[in-house]
């Protein structure tokens, strides 16, 4: 699969390692130049693009058009929403996955067309309430 990973730091690094095992074609887009240099040195079979993943031009240059999935891992929920919406509407990315910090954004983002919205806090709360 062709998978874009936008933003993130440690989570992106771990995710890249896991997805590379299954030989997916990965496109990493990050607005931290030093981090991009680290990723390019660490993973030789991954396309790493420096730039704002919420920019139409950067997504175009990254070659995200027609990707199977984009995963937005930025630290800001609004940025992740923007990345996913741009990818789906402008670049025909099939599936969007968005990480959110605010669990209140899960349902809202789904209503706005994001395919999968993940909130670690929400998942933790569900786990605690289901196991008691």
Secondary structure, 3 states (H helix, E strand, C coil): CEEEEECCCHHHHHHHHHHHHCCCEEEEEECCHHHHHHHHHHCCCCEEEECCCCCHHHHHHHCCCCCCEEEECCCCHHHHHHHHHHHHHHHCCCEEEEECCCCCHHHHHHHCCCCEEECHHHHHHHHHHHCC
